[in-house]
Amino acid sequence: MIKTITSRENPLYKELKQLATRPPVRRRMGRTLLDGVHLCEAYLEHVGNPVWCVVGERGERNPEVARILAASAARQASCIRLPDALYRALSQVENGVDLLFIIETPVKEQAGSLSQGAVLLDNVQDPGNVGSILRSAAAAGIEHIYCGMGTVFAWSPKVLRAGMGAHFLLHIYENVDLEALASEAKVPVLATSSHASVSIYEADLRQPVAWLFGHEGQGVNDALLAHATRTVAIPHRGAMESLNVAASAAVCFFEQLRQKSH
């Protein structure tokens, strides 16, 4: 059954608007937003029902949106229809398809020491970079992501959009003490550096490793870098000093995948 809300004064609509526009409210309520067909489809496939499936009247006329709405309703998910003007106040996506899910934000308890392939993110602040790193990690078969203090919240709507559904294939840990994690790691911890003497193409990456990436401008902080097993370089030509952190991560992940494949 789909519930129609037409008033801005409706208590549920007010709650939806706060969730859509105020990050502290999302944190307090332990909920976040998935905006668009791809993310909502991925959630239904890999996780399950949302707390609410919200659709605008215009979106309901889109065949893909109508299909997701029908699938959500058939699975007894709570579905809400909004007039276009009310829906636009919720969505952060221009020219979107007027479909969003409200979901419970997953919380993963960190379990034990670092003993498998992983990604460690130290103070990576750009949502697009974090989302791209998660997407590349999932594509390369790396399942564990450890976000240190200062790294943007992995379940924010902007990171979710950049991740394109990768979140639902990963184990993501927030507010991790990366120094403690790296110091007790049972797998090599590798950081990239333009000053390293060994390139990623010379390093043996056939074993599980933990990739360590830092702030877009400052890199990994020195105290944490001291716990890295080694640093490796990504060779490149031209006048650019370094690559974007998300690009660097993708190069590392897929070089490791190439080596494992051979």
Residue pairs with C-beta under 8 A, 6 or more apart in sequence:
1 73
1 79
2 55
2 69
2 73
2 79
2 80
2 81
3 78
3 79
3 80
3 81
4 80
4 81
4 82
5 12
5 13
5 80
5 81
5 82
5 86
6 82
6 83
6 86
7 13
8 14
8 86
12 80
13 82
13 86
16 52
16 54
16 80
16 90
16 102
17 89
17 90
18 25
19 25
19 26
19 29
19 31
19 32
19 33
19 102
20 33
20 89
20 90
20 91
20 92
20 100
21 89
21 90
23 153
23 156
26 32
26 33
26 105
26 156
27 153
30 104
30 105
30 107
31 51
31 102
31 103
31 104
31 105
32 102
32 103
32 105
32 155
32 156
32 157
32 160
33 90
33 92
33 100
33 101
33 102
33 103
33 157
33 160
34 40
34 43
34 50
34 100
34 101
34 103
34 157
34 160
35 91
35 92
35 93
35 96
35 99
35 100
35 157
35 160
35 161
36 93
36 96
36 97
36 99
36 100
36 161
37 64
37 65
37 68
37 97
37 99
38 164
38 165
39 101
39 160
39 161
39 164
39 165
40 50
40 53
40 68
40 99
40 100
40 101
41 68
41 165
42 164
42 165
42 168
43 50
43 101
43 103
43 165
43 168
44 68
44 71
44 72
44 75
45 168
46 165
46 168
46 169
47 103
47 168
48 75
49 72
49 75
49 76
49 77
50 72
50 77
50 101
50 102
50 103
51 78
51 101
51 102
51 103
51 104
52 77
52 78
52 79
52 80
52 101
52 102
53 68
53 69
53 72
53 73
53 77
53 78
53 79
53 80
53 99
53 100
53 101
54 79
54 80
54 82
54 87
54 90
54 99
54 100
54 101
54 102
55 65
55 69
55 79
55 80
55 81
55 82
55 87
55 98
55 99
56 81
56 82
56 83
56 84
56 86
56 87
56 88
56 98
56 99
57 81
57 82
57 83
57 84
57 87
57 98
58 84
58 87
58 98
59 65
59 87
59 97
59 98
59 99
60 66
60 69
60 81
60 98
62 97
62 98
62 99
64 97
65 97
65 98
65 99
68 99
69 79
69 99
72 79
73 79
82 90
84 98
87 98
90 100
91 98
91 100
92 157
92 158
93 161
105 155
106 155
106 167
106 172
107 174
108 171
108 172
108 173
108 174
110 146
110 173
110 176
110 181
113 181
113 184
113 185
113 186
114 146
114 181
114 182
114 184
114 185
114 186
114 187
114 189
114 210
115 185
115 186
115 187
116 143
116 144
116 187
116 208
117 141
117 142
117 143
117 144
117 187
117 208
117 209
117 210
118 142
118 144
118 145
118 146
118 187
118 210
118 211
119 133
119 137
119 142
119 144
119 145
119 146
119 210
119 211
119 213
119 249
120 146
120 148
120 176
120 178
120 181
120 182
120 189
120 210
120 211
120 212
120 213
121 130
121 133
121 145
121 146
121 147
121 148
121 151
121 213
121 214
122 148
122 150
122 151
122 178
122 212
122 213
122 214
122 215
122 220
122 221
122 224
123 148
123 149
123 150
123 151
123 214
123 215
123 218
123 221
124 130
124 133
124 147
124 151
124 152
124 213
124 214
124 215
124 216
124 245
125 150
125 151
125 152
125 215
125 216
126 152
126 216
127 152
127 156
127 158
127 159
127 162
128 158
128 162
128 246
129 162
129 216
129 244
129 245
129 246
130 147
130 151
130 152
130 154
130 159
130 162
130 163
131 158
131 159
131 160
131 161
131 162
131 163
131 164
131 166
132 162
132 163
132 246
132 249
132 250
133 145
133 213
133 245
133 246
133 249
133 250
134 145
134 154
134 159
134 162
134 163
134 166
134 167
134 170
134 172
135 162
135 163
135 164
135 166
136 246
136 249
136 250
136 253
136 254
137 143
137 145
137 166
137 170
137 249
137 253
138 166
138 169
138 170
139 166
139 253
140 253
140 254
140 256
140 257
141 257
142 211
142 253
143 169
143 170
143 171
144 170
144 171
144 173
145 154
145 170
145 171
145 172
145 173
146 173
146 176
146 178
146 181
147 154
147 172
147 173
147 174
147 175
147 176
148 175
148 176
148 177
148 178
148 224
149 175
149 177
150 215
152 159
153 159
153 174
154 167
154 172
154 174
155 167
155 172
160 167
178 212
178 224
179 223
179 224
179 227
182 189
182 210
182 212
182 224
182 227
182 228
183 227
185 210
185 227
185 229
187 207
187 208
187 209
187 210
188 207
188 209
188 210
188 229
188 230
189 209
189 210
189 212
189 227
189 228
189 229
190 203
190 209
190 210
190 211
190 212
190 228
190 229
190 230
190 231
190 232
190 252
191 211
191 212
191 213
191 214
191 220
191 225
191 228
191 230
191 231
191 232
192 200
192 213
192 231
192 232
192 233
192 234
192 248
192 252
193 219
193 231
193 232
193 233
194 233
194 234
194 241
194 242
195 231
195 233
196 230
196 231
196 232
196 233
197 233
198 230
198 232
198 233
199 232
199 233
199 234
199 235
200 232
200 233
200 234
200 251
200 252
200 255
201 235
201 255
203 230
203 232
204 259
205 255
205 256
205 259
205 260
206 256
206 259
206 260
209 256
211 249
211 252
211 253
212 220
212 224
212 225
212 228
213 220
213 245
213 248
213 249
214 220
214 221
214 224
214 225
214 245
215 221
216 244
216 245
219 225
220 228
225 231
232 252
234 243
234 248
234 251
234 252
236 243
242 248
243 251
